[in-house]
């Protein structure tokens, strides 16, 4: 029965107006008599009335709802980001709506439109390059956006990321110092995300400083390990070779493609990836990776967004977190 009750029913049973009940539900009781408050409170308790969240949002300043759009929700890196966001959201009494864009701008736009219709107060987005086409529209509606992992080309926006370029540059210099002279990069299309661009540039810049070039294979989710193996077969040389995989979802495919070469690791063949700590520490051989503080990224993004939603402006709008290089058996 309680689920069928409306705000009009509560007003009638408490002998007051719909507007007065609405004010009570939204905490606007400073001009309301104590007796009126008591009547409304008693009716709500007796009927176990649960106000409709969307209806309440029409009168409330905030739904305390955050829209989160992630490129690929299936990997552990994304899971940790969302966990960080969710922990801060719970602490601040906010809830999340999560969407998986698959790095597709059309899907990003659809999620934005639907989340806006649901009354979200702001967004945390791992954006494609094209996402900036939506940015002005959101800002015109006073909906703050915090970019995570990748950022918009609008550097004046809110964002949290890691030092991808510097971390890859440092790791590559370390590989050169270990004696690797032939380099292969197997990557997802760098033009889709600024993060991918930074990693590819860091790798190539470090090699260019030493006068070394690299071969590059662009892969997608549909690329098979057999296709990757064939590419490696055609590009591996007698010299000491290292394969760099800057995408966490690509590393397992490459590791599988190298199964016939594992006896050459690390003396003749090296492998460097990103993240994947859930298995790279237990594989044989263990795999060297550049590790991002994913949970902290999510946590920082949530604090920045809620800070802006609530108008506090106490959190730094742009934050760069440091990766660490985890050199394991695959490059020793």
C-alpha positions as semicolon CSV with decimal commas, in nm:
position;residue;x (nm);y (nm);z (nm)
1;X;0,000;0,000;0,000
2;X;0,280;0,243;0,090
3;X;0,426;0,219;-0,262
4;X;0,097;0,350;-0,405
5;X;0,086;0,657;-0,184
6;X;0,158;0,992;-0,342
7;X;0,265;1,325;-0,200
8;X;-0,100;1,436;-0,238
9;X;-0,209;1,151;-0,007
10;X;0,044;1,256;0,257
11;X;-0,079;1,618;0,232
12;X;-0,443;1,509;0,274
13;X;-0,371;1,275;0,569
14;X;-0,164;1,539;0,749
15;X;-0,417;1,815;0,678
16;X;-0,173;2,040;0,495
17;X;-0,078;2,132;0,140
18;X;0,128;1,939;-0,118
19;X;0,381;2,226;-0,123
20;X;0,427;2,207;0,255
21;X;0,490;1,831;0,237
22;X;0,738;1,888;-0,046
23;X;0,923;2,146;0,164
24;X;0,934;1,899;0,454
25;X;1,072;1,617;0,237
26;X;1,348;1,845;0,107
27;X;1,446;1,973;0,451
28;X;1,303;2,324;0,403
29;X;1,137;2,347;0,744
30;X;1,278;2,675;0,879
31;X;0,943;2,856;0,829
32;X;0,727;2,557;0,919
33;X;0,556;2,523;1,258
34;X;0,659;2,238;1,484
35;X;0,304;2,099;1,492
36;X;0,290;2,081;1,110
37;X;0,622;1,903;1,102
38;X;0,503;1,652;1,361
39;X;0,181;1,580;1,168
40;X;0,370;1,512;0,844
41;X;0,632;1,304;1,025
42;X;0,365;1,089;1,196
43;X;0,179;1,025;0,868
44;X;0,502;0,925;0,689
45;X;0,598;0,687;0,971
46;X;0,253;0,527;0,994
47;X;0,219;0,478;0,619
48;X;0,587;0,390;0,560
49;X;0,580;0,637;0,272
50;X;0,885;0,629;0,040
51;X;0,904;0,941;-0,181
52;X;0,990;0,893;-0,546
53;X;1,353;0,995;-0,595
54;X;1,300;1,147;-0,940
55;X;0,996;1,343;-0,828
56;X;1,192;1,476;-0,531
57;X;1,473;1,585;-0,760
58;X;1,243;1,836;-0,929
59;X;1,240;2,038;-0,609
60;X;1,577;1,942;-0,466
61;X;1,901;2,119;-0,558
62;X;2,083;1,787;-0,587
63;X;1,996;1,425;-0,657
64;X;2,335;1,324;-0,508
65;X;2,381;1,109;-0,816
66;X;2,703;1,076;-1,018
67;X;2,723;0,952;-1,376
68;X;3,037;0,744;-1,445
69;X;3,133;0,649;-1,802
70;X;3,425;0,407;-1,843
71;X;3,582;0,296;-2,171
72;X;3,606;-0,074;-2,079
73;X;3,458;-0,186;-1,749
74;X;3,580;-0,545;-1,785
75;X;3,944;-0,497;-1,680
76;X;4,086;-0,475;-1,330
77;X;4,219;-0,123;-1,387
78;X;3,863;0,003;-1,451
79;X;3,729;-0,200;-1,158
80;X;3,974;-0,030;-0,923
81;X;3,886;0,315;-1,058
82;X;3,515;0,253;-1,000
83;X;3,586;0,114;-0,652
84;X;3,773;0,434;-0,562
85;X;3,487;0,650;-0,692
86;X;3,226;0,442;-0,512
87;X;3,402;0,450;-0,175
88;X;3,418;0,830;-0,177
89;X;3,060;0,854;-0,308
90;X;2,932;0,641;-0,019
91;X;3,130;0,849;0,228
92;X;2,962;1,163;0,090
93;X;2,617;1,002;0,057
94;X;2,617;0,995;-0,324
95;X;2,525;0,709;-0,557
96;X;2,663;0,606;-0,896
97;X;2,518;0,526;-1,236
98;X;2,783;0,345;-1,441
99;X;2,807;0,309;-1,817
100;X;3,052;0,117;-2,038
101;X;3,123;0,311;-2,362
102;X;3,358;0,062;-2,531
103;X;3,549;0,374;-2,644
104;X;3,262;0,463;-2,879
105;X;3,163;0,831;-2,899
106;X;2,804;0,748;-3,002
107;X;2,764;0,533;-2,692
108;X;2,916;0,809;-2,476
109;X;2,657;1,056;-2,606
110;X;2,370;0,812;-2,543
111;X;2,483;0,758;-2,184
112;X;2,514;1,132;-2,127
113;X;2,161;1,196;-2,252
114;X;2,011;0,917;-2,042
115;X;2,203;1,011;-1,729
116;X;2,096;1,374;-1,764
117;X;1,734;1,257;-1,789
118;X;1,785;1,068;-1,462
119;X;1,902;1,387;-1,290
120;X;2,273;1,325;-1,229
121;X;2,458;1,614;-1,066
122;X;2,786;1,563;-1,251
123;X;3,001;1,320;-1,445
124;X;3,327;1,128;-1,418
125;X;3,430;1,022;-1,768
126;X;3,714;0,829;-1,928
127;X;3,667;1,012;-2,258
128;X;3,740;0,944;-2,620
129;X;3,898;1,229;-2,817
130;X;3,556;1,315;-2,965
131;X;3,396;1,362;-2,623
132;X;3,488;1,731;-2,630
133;X;3,195;1,776;-2,872
134;X;2,960;1,717;-2,576
135;X;3,159;1,919;-2,324
136;X;3,015;2,267;-2,393
137;X;2,661;2,129;-2,380
138;X;2,718;1,979;-2,035
139;X;2,892;2,286;-1,894
140;X;2,607;2,506;-2,019
141;X;2,375;2,299;-1,798
142;X;2,607;2,355;-1,499
143;X;2,694;1,986;-1,486
144;X;3,060;1,952;-1,384
145;X;3,274;1,688;-1,556
146;X;3,589;1,528;-1,419
147;X;3,797;1,345;-1,677
148;X;3,981;1,039;-1,554
149;X;4,277;0,852;-1,703
150;X;4,244;1,037;-2,036
151;X;4,158;1,403;-2,056
152;X;3,984;1,644;-2,288
153;X;4,200;1,871;-2,499
154;X;4,046;2,150;-2,290
155;X;4,328;2,167;-2,036
156;X;4,127;2,415;-1,827
157;X;3,880;2,143;-1,732
158;X;3,881;1,910;-1,430
159;X;4,091;1,595;-1,461
160;X;4,288;1,323;-1,283
161;X;4,548;1,120;-1,469
162;X;4,881;0,947;-1,427
163;X;5,223;1,048;-1,558
164;X;5,195;0,813;-1,856
165;X;5,450;0,985;-2,078
166;X;5,719;1,014;-1,809
167;X;5,662;0,660;-1,680
168;X;5,693;0,503;-2,026
169;X;5,997;0,719;-2,107
170;X;6,169;0,605;-1,786
171;X;6,079;0,238;-1,836
172;X;6,201;0,242;-2,198
173;X;6,530;0,400;-2,096
174;X;6,562;0,117;-1,844
175;X;6,505;-0,141;-2,118
176;X;6,774;0,018;-2,336
177;X;7,010;0,005;-2,039
178;X;6,934;-0,367;-2,007
179;X;7,068;-0,420;-2,359
180;X;6,752;-0,441;-2,571
181;X;6,815;-0,303;-2,921
182;X;6,510;-0,411;-3,125
183;X;6,168;-0,282;-3,015
184;X;5,812;-0,376;-3,110
185;X;5,505;-0,188;-2,983
186;X;5,171;-0,371;-2,997
187;X;4,900;-0,120;-2,916
188;X;4,536;-0,025;-2,954
189;X;4,473;0,270;-3,186
190;X;4,654;0,562;-3,015
191;X;4,433;0,825;-3,182
192;X;4,127;0,726;-2,975
193;X;4,255;0,834;-2,630
194;X;4,502;1,096;-2,512
195;X;4,643;0,835;-2,271
196;X;4,737;0,606;-2,560
197;X;4,897;0,900;-2,742
198;X;5,109;0,985;-2,437
199;X;5,230;0,627;-2,393
200;X;5,317;0,581;-2,760
201;X;5,499;0,916;-2,765
202;X;5,693;0,835;-2,447
203;X;5,808;0,505;-2,597
204;X;5,910;0,653;-2,932
205;X;6,077;0,958;-2,778
206;X;6,292;0,745;-2,547
207;X;6,404;0,533;-2,844
208;X;6,464;0,837;-3,065
209;X;6,702;0,982;-2,805
210;X;6,917;0,673;-2,861
211;X;6,869;0,668;-3,237
212;X;6,651;0,355;-3,224
213;X;6,328;0,295;-3,418
214;X;6,040;0,065;-3,334
215;X;5,792;-0,147;-3,525
216;X;5,424;-0,086;-3,440
217;X;5,124;-0,317;-3,469
218;X;4,775;-0,167;-3,412
219;X;4,535;-0,419;-3,258
220;X;4,166;-0,427;-3,161
221;X;3,951;-0,651;-2,945
222;X;3,904;-0,874;-3,249
223;X;4,276;-0,925;-3,309
224;X;4,376;-1,282;-3,227
225;X;4,690;-1,407;-3,054
226;X;4,774;-1,598;-3,374
227;X;4,774;-1,272;-3,571
228;X;5,000;-1,113;-3,311
229;X;5,234;-1,415;-3,321
230;X;5,262;-1,386;-3,696
231;X;5,357;-1,018;-3,668
232;X;5,620;-1,097;-3,404
233;X;5,756;-1,382;-3,620
234;X;5,809;-1,136;-3,904
235;X;5,972;-0,866;-3,693
236;X;6,179;-1,042;-3,428
237;X;6,550;-1,029;-3,508
238;X;6,868;-1,196;-3,396
239;X;6,934;-0,894;-3,175
240;X;6,785;-0,860;-2,826
241;X;6,416;-0,768;-2,877
242;X;6,160;-0,616;-2,640
243;X;5,784;-0,608;-2,696
244;X;5,592;-0,320;-2,535
245;X;5,212;-0,348;-2,482
246;X;5,069;-0,018;-2,349
247;X;4,708;-0,144;-2,307
248;X;4,611;-0,369;-2,017
249;X;4,356;-0,567;-2,223
250;X;4,614;-0,636;-2,494
251;X;4,883;-0,780;-2,267
252;X;4,718;-1,123;-2,211
253;X;4,685;-1,169;-2,590
254;X;5,050;-1,084;-2,646
255;X;5,163;-1,306;-2,358
256;X;4,973;-1,596;-2,519
257;X;5,122;-1,514;-2,860
258;X;5,472;-1,542;-2,710
259;X;5,423;-1,892;-2,567
260;X;5,662;-2,047;-2,822
261;X;5,926;-1,786;-2,738
262;X;5,921;-1,808;-2,360
263;X;6,249;-1,999;-2,351
264;X;6,409;-1,681;-2,493
265;X;6,279;-1,461;-2,209
266;X;6,451;-1,247;-2,084
267;X;6,794;-1,305;-2,242
268;X;6,684;-1,266;-2,604
269;X;6,326;-1,142;-2,567
270;X;6,165;-0,899;-2,322
271;X;5,804;-0,807;-2,251
272;X;5,672;-0,489;-2,087
273;X;5,302;-0,415;-2,030
274;X;5,066;-0,200;-1,825
275;X;4,885;-0,296;-1,501
276;X;4,739;-0,653;-1,494
277;X;4,874;-0,717;-1,143
278;X;4,605;-0,981;-1,090
279;X;4,806;-1,226;-1,305
280;X;5,146;-1,082;-1,404
281;X;5,291;-1,150;-1,058
282;X;5,192;-1,518;-1,084
283;X;5,261;-1,599;-1,450
284;X;5,565;-1,789;-1,572
285;X;5,770;-1,594;-1,631
286;X;5,639;-1,304;-1,426
287;X;5,575;-1,000;-1,646
288;X;5,719;-0,649;-1,609
289;X;5,452;-0,379;-1,605
290;X;5,402;-0,008;-1,550
291;X;5,144;0,011;-1,271
292;X;4,893;0,293;-1,231
293;X;4,739;0,389;-0,893
294;X;4,390;0,316;-1,031
295;X;4,203;0,318;-0,699
296;X;4,356;0,653;-0,605
297;X;4,261;0,796;-0,945
298;X;3,897;0,708;-0,882
299;X;3,910;0,841;-0,529
300;X;4,062;1,175;-0,638
301;X;3,815;1,214;-0,926
302;X;3,517;1,163;-0,694
303;X;3,647;1,417;-0,441
304;X;3,702;1,678;-0,713
305;X;3,356;1,624;-0,862
306;X;3,166;1,634;-0,532
307;X;3,370;1,937;-0,431
308;X;3,246;2,117;-0,744
309;X;2,887;1,995;-0,713
310;X;2,870;2,130;-0,359
311;X;3,046;2,455;-0,450
312;X;3,333;2,416;-0,204
313;X;3,619;2,463;-0,456
314;X;3,873;2,323;-0,211
315;X;4,013;2,038;-0,425
316;X;4,285;2,104;-0,683
317;X;4,114;2,082;-1,026
318;X;4,398;1,897;-1,201
319;X;4,593;1,614;-1,042
320;X;4,868;1,393;-1,186
321;X;4,947;1,073;-0,996
322;X;5,269;0,875;-1,035
323;X;5,293;0,528;-1,187
324;X;5,559;0,285;-1,067
325;X;5,761;0,045;-1,278
326;X;5,743;-0,316;-1,170
327;X;6,037;-0,490;-1,341
328;X;5,984;-0,866;-1,326
329;X;6,135;-1,176;-1,491
330;X;6,023;-1,084;-1,842
331;X;6,287;-0,808;-1,863
332;X;6,553;-0,912;-1,612
